[in-house]
Amino acid sequence: MSNLDASPPRPNSASWTGMVPVDDTALAVTDSGGPGIPVVYLNGAYASQRHWRRVVADLAGGYRHITFDERGRGRSKQSADYSFEVCVRDIDAVLAARGVESALLVGWSYGALLAVHWASRNPERTLGVVGVDGPYPVGWTDEAGHAEIRKVFGRMKPMMPLARLLGLAGRFSAELHAELAIESHHLHAALGPTLAGLTVPTRYVVASGEAVGSRDDLQEQMRKALDPLLADNPNLRVSAKVSSNHGSILRKDSPAVADAVRELAAAPRAQGRLGR
């Protein structure tokens, strides 16, 4: 089979790499296949599936690894709609195409936000959630914050071509990157009730360092906003706090992410679904 097979996927087959058509786009998907617990990896806002390589290698066999590029990222096709809601629905499209009913979700940053929202809507299908430095219930909802976001992406505009090559930007304008970031901030700011009501086991792998470009201890303050929810909802726990920052966590601390996956995969919820 070719490295990027455009033919219709065969659910529950051996390893498969190809395109899953959905709406006006097609998503680049890689599925390791096999009988293990399905683990679906959800990328950062502008990232590609390439960033999960170390975590997948750390976990190795015994799991069914499913990665995919969101619309306009990586090898996936461009779209007229990049909103959060279509990204949530794209998870359903990938699972349906691969014949997967229940899965353990692992999300980094924006992908973690996708994971908890999908889990809150599909608790009976969710074996667990691992949030990699996110999601945290805080975001900028004021015009001053939005202006700052637009200014940052305006400065980044000349670097977008290189960022795309590194799997860190989408194939759309810097202006649209900024608007998607603003949407994400609104969703994070409203996240408290979703996390408070989450009924599936959720493990956080929390970074310690500040991200490049972050001022003062902004990100550490964001992480502390999770504390009251950890105290009130026993389904939410911190699996590990690591030394890396938000951008380097998958590269430098992939073993901690793999350990959180193993913890949830060994829990009765996942083992019971696997035995069906």
C-alpha positions in Angstrom: 0.0 0.0 0.0 1.3 3.5 -0.8 2.5 5.8 1.9 -0.6 8.0 1.4 -3.4 5.9 0.1 -6.4 7.8 -1.1 -8.6 4.7 -1.4 -11.4 4.2 1.2 -10.0 3.0 4.6 -10.7 -0.5 5.8 -11.9 -0.4 9.4 -9.9 -2.5 11.9 -7.4 -3.4 9.2 -3.6 -3.6 9.7 -1.7 -0.4 9.7 -3.0 2.2 7.3 -2.1 5.7 6.1 -4.4 7.7 3.9 -7.0 10.4 3.5 -10.4 10.5 5.1 -12.9 12.7 3.2 -15.1 15.0 5.3 -17.1 18.0 4.2 -15.0 20.0 1.8 -11.7 18.6 2.9 -9.8 15.4 3.5 -7.8 14.6 6.7 -4.5 12.8 6.6 -4.8 9.9 9.0 -2.3 7.2 10.3 -3.7 4.2 12.0 -1.3 1.5 13.4 -4.1 -1.0 13.4 -4.2 -4.0 15.7 -6.3 -5.2 18.6 -4.9 -2.9 21.3 -6.7 0.0 23.0 -7.3 2.7 20.5 -5.4 5.9 21.4 -6.3 9.0 19.4 -3.8 11.9 19.4 -5.1 15.5 19.0 -2.6 18.1 17.9 -1.9 21.6 19.0 -3.8 24.4 17.2 -1.5 24.7 14.3 0.6 21.6 14.7 0.7 18.3 12.8 0.7 14.6 13.9 4.5 14.5 13.6 4.8 15.8 17.1 3.4 12.6 18.6 6.3 10.4 17.3 8.1 10.2 20.6 5.0 9.4 22.6 4.0 6.7 20.2 7.5 5.2 20.3 7.5 5.3 24.1 4.2 3.4 24.2 5.2 1.1 21.3 3.1 -2.1 20.9 -0.1 -3.1 22.7 -1.9 0.1 21.6 -3.7 1.1 18.4 -2.3 4.5 17.6 -4.4 6.9 15.5 -3.0 10.3 14.6 -4.3 12.8 12.1 -3.7 16.3 10.8 -6.5 18.8 11.4 -7.9 20.8 8.4 -5.3 22.8 6.6 -2.5 21.4 8.8 0.2 18.9 7.9 -0.9 16.8 4.9 -4.6 17.5 5.3 -6.5 19.5 2.7 -7.6 23.1 3.2 -11.2 24.0 4.0 -13.6 26.9 4.1 -14.3 26.2 7.8 -11.6 25.8 10.6 -13.9 26.4 13.6 -13.6 24.5 16.8 -16.9 22.8 16.2 -15.9 21.3 12.9 -12.7 20.1 14.6 -14.7 18.3 17.2 -16.8 16.7 14.5 -13.7 15.6 12.6 -12.8 13.3 15.5 -16.1 11.5 14.9 -15.3 11.3 11.2 -11.9 9.8 11.8 -13.2 7.2 14.3 -16.1 6.2 12.0 -13.8 5.8 9.1 -11.5 3.6 11.1 -14.3 1.6 12.6 -13.5 2.7 16.2 -16.3 3.0 18.7 -14.4 3.8 21.9 -11.0 5.5 22.4 -8.6 7.0 24.8 -7.9 10.6 23.8 -4.6 12.3 24.2 -4.4 16.0 23.4 -1.7 18.7 23.5 -2.7 22.3 24.0 -5.7 23.0 21.7 -5.9 19.3 21.2 -6.5 18.9 24.9 -9.4 21.3 24.6 -10.8 19.2 21.8 -10.4 16.1 23.9 -12.3 17.2 26.9 -15.1 18.7 24.9 -15.5 15.5 22.8 -15.3 13.4 26.0 -18.0 15.6 27.7 -20.3 14.9 24.8 -19.4 11.3 24.4 -18.6 9.9 27.9 -19.8 6.4 27.0 -17.3 6.3 24.2 -14.3 7.8 26.0 -11.9 5.4 27.8 -10.0 8.4 29.3 -8.4 11.7 28.5 -4.8 12.8 28.8 -4.3 16.5 28.6 -0.8 17.6 27.8 -0.3 21.0 29.4 -4.0 21.8 29.0 -6.7 22.6 28.9 -6.9 25.3 31.5 -10.1 27.3 32.4 -8.7 30.7 31.6 -8.4 32.9 28.4 -8.4 36.4 27.1 -11.9 37.6 26.3 -11.3 41.4 26.2 -10.5 43.5 23.2 -7.0 44.4 24.6 -6.1 40.7 24.7 -7.5 40.1 21.3 -5.4 43.1 19.9 -2.3 41.5 21.5 -3.0 38.2 19.8 -3.5 39.9 16.4 -0.2 41.8 16.9 1.7 38.7 17.8 0.5 36.9 14.6 1.1 40.0 12.6 4.8 39.9 13.6 4.9 36.1 12.9 3.6 36.6 9.3 7.1 36.5 7.7 8.0 33.3 9.5 4.8 31.4 8.6 6.4 29.5 5.6 9.1 28.1 7.9 6.6 27.3 10.7 4.6 25.3 8.2 7.6 23.3 7.2 8.2 22.5 10.9 4.6 21.5 11.4 3.8 24.5 13.6 1.5 26.5 11.4 -1.5 25.9 9.1 -1.8 26.5 5.4 -3.9 29.7 5.9 -3.2 33.3 6.7 -1.7 34.8 9.8 -4.9 36.7 10.3 -6.9 33.5 10.4 -4.4 32.0 12.8 -5.1 35.0 15.1 -8.9 34.6 14.8 -8.7 30.9 15.7 -6.5 31.7 18.7 -9.1 34.3 19.8 -11.9 31.6 19.5 -9.7 29.3 21.6 -9.3 31.9 24.3 -13.1 32.3 24.6 -13.5 28.5 24.8 -10.9 28.2 27.5 -12.4 31.0 29.5 -15.8 29.2 29.5 -14.3 25.8 30.2 -14.9 25.6 33.9 -18.4 23.9 33.8 -17.2 21.4 31.2 -14.3 20.3 33.4 -16.4 20.4 36.6 -19.0 18.0 35.0 -16.5 15.7 33.3 -17.3 12.1 34.2 -14.4 10.3 32.5 -11.0 9.8 34.0 -8.7 12.6 33.0 -5.0 13.0 33.6 -3.0 16.1 33.2 0.7 16.2 32.3 1.6 19.8 33.3 4.6 21.7 32.1 6.6 24.1 34.4 8.4 26.5 32.1 7.1 29.6 30.4 6.6 29.3 26.6 8.7 31.4 24.3 7.3 34.9 24.1 5.2 34.5 27.3 5.6 37.3 29.8 6.2 37.0 33.5 4.6 33.9 35.0 1.4 34.1 32.8 1.3 30.4 31.9 1.9 29.3 35.5 -1.0 31.4 36.6 -3.1 29.7 33.9 -2.1 26.3 35.3 -3.1 27.3 38.8 -6.6 28.1 37.6 -7.1 24.3 37.4 -6.5 23.8 41.2 -10.1 24.4 42.4 -11.5 21.9 39.7 -8.9 19.3 40.8 -10.2 19.6 44.3 -13.9 19.3 43.3 -13.9 16.7 40.6 -12.1 13.4 41.5 -12.0 12.4 37.8 -9.4 15.1 37.2 -5.9 14.4 38.4 -2.4 15.6 37.7 -0.4 12.6 36.5 3.0 14.5 36.4 4.4 18.0 36.5 7.5 18.1 34.2 10.3 20.6 33.7 9.7 21.4 30.0 7.7 24.3 28.7 4.5 24.3 26.7 6.2 24.1 23.3 8.8 21.5 24.2 6.8 19.1 26.4 6.2 16.4 23.7 9.8 16.5 22.7 11.4 16.6 26.1 8.9 14.8 28.4 7.2 12.2 26.2 7.8 9.4 28.7 5.5 11.3 31.2 2.8 11.5 28.6 3.2 7.8 27.8 3.0 6.9 31.5 -0.4 8.8 31.8 -1.7 6.8 28.9 -0.6 3.6 30.5 -2.3 4.5 33.7 -5.7 5.1 32.1 -5.3 2.1 29.8 -4.8 -0.2 32.8 -7.8 1.2 34.6 -11.0 -0.8 34.8 -12.9 1.5 32.5 -10.5 0.9 29.5 -9.9 -2.8 30.3 -13.7 -3.4 30.6 -14.3 -1.9 27.1 -11.4 -3.8 25.6 -12.8 -7.1 26.9 -16.1 -6.7 25.1 
